[in-house]
Amino acid sequence: MQKELLVTDAQTLAFETDCHLFQGCGFQAPSAWSFIFEPLFTIGPVEFNKPMLLAIIGTFLILAFFWAGFSKAKVVPGKLQMVAEALYDFVHRGIAKEVIGKKGEPFVPLLVSLFFFVWILNLWALIPIAQFPVSSVIAYPIGLALVVWVTYMTVTFRSNGFVGGIRNLCVPSGLPKPIYVLLTPLEFVSNVFVRPFTLAVRLFANMFAGHILILIFTIATWYMLGTVLGTVYASASFALTLVITVFEMFIQALQAYVFTVLTATYLSQALEEAH
């Protein structure tokens, strides 16, 4: 019974439509329950909530867009094909070739998929009705980081063999030998454990923080309405909401870019020959 009451209080935080400034009710900031959703529907033992549904819809939107752009490619491209080619080349030339070089060609599909998947997961925060960045749920960044980690490890050992792969991960070249006593275990922990952890946490933390900020100022805008003075405060809060939203659009694209560039950097290192 106590748990149910706690959940009810948390889920109704700041969303009471009759709660405004100067009316004897305090401002209630968004809580962790802003990131927890009840299942929308169930298929067998699998429960689908809002973030899962948005991730699935986002996947199909990406597939549909590139299929429409490239399925009937022409020498003289139409508008949709031109946009699709420009977006594809942005990752192909701007990330794969720049970071990995010629050896990066086999990884272009992975990098393109990662970039646009992460981007659309982030973009859902600004889409009406959806209004939630899927990557602010830690499970999704962790899943993507695991995909990158498995690929990174596989490429490292396939390119260098077992011994060469270990050297690639743990023994940077060109340093005095006594330093390796301390550096080798640090490099092992950094490359094998810290990299996937920071890759996931960086994406999650940025999207989580951005969503919290937008929620706070959006709720504050509604909360401060009701009086002349409150409306002045609400106007300032609404203006900040718009500013943060525009800034968040930049952060969403930037985080997708950073995630993809770091993935390409790890793959580039995995392809280097151990010395």
Secondary structure, 3 states (H helix, E strand, C coil): CHHHHHHHHHHCCCCCCCCCCCCCCCCCCCCHHHHCCCCCEEECCEEECHHHHHHHHHHHHHHHHHHHHHCCCCCCCCHHHHHHHHHHHHHHHHHHHHHHCHHHHHHHHHHHHHHHHHHHHHHHHHCCCCCCCHHHCCHHHHHHHHHHHHHHHHHHHHHHHHHHHHHHHHCCCCCCHHHHHHHHHHHHHHHHHHHHHHHHHHHHHHHHHHHHHHHHHHHHHHHCCCCHHHHHHHHHHHHHHHHHHHHHHHHHHHHHHHHHHHHHHHHHHHHCCCC
